[in-house]
């Protein structure tokens, strides 16, 4: 059996990533912060362990409005990539639009 590998990238192609293995969580969210960060009424978040997620091209930009929560995006085209919460260090969440 082969390992599952999902590829991801921003709109302009400057950021490319791979996720290896199965995600541990998939769900949607529509709270105020997520709606504003994504620019839409809701998004689907896909949860991977940090060791499963690897940026293979480019450098992400980050922004934090909420202490301990860091959102990542492409500095060229603005595509949302995901977020990391220091309170749950073994979890990395990526937006479905990045895939």
C-alpha positions, 0 to 999 in steps of 0.5 A: 500500500502506498502512502497518501500524499496530498499536494497544495499550493496558493493561487499564484503558485509561489507556495507549494506544500505536501501533506503525507498520510491521513488527516486526523480531522476535517470539519468546517468553521464559520466563526467571526475570525475564520470568516474574516481571515478567509474572506468567505462565509465559512471554510473547511479546515483539514487537520494534520500533525506538524510532521505530516505537513511540509512547505516544499516551495516558497516562504509563507507570511504569518499574522496573529491577531489572537495571542498564540494563534498564527495564520499563514498566507502567501505574501504575493497573492494573499491565499490563505494557507492555514493556522497553528494554535500554540495551545494545541502544538501537535495540530496544524490546520490547512484551509481546503482552498489551499489544496 
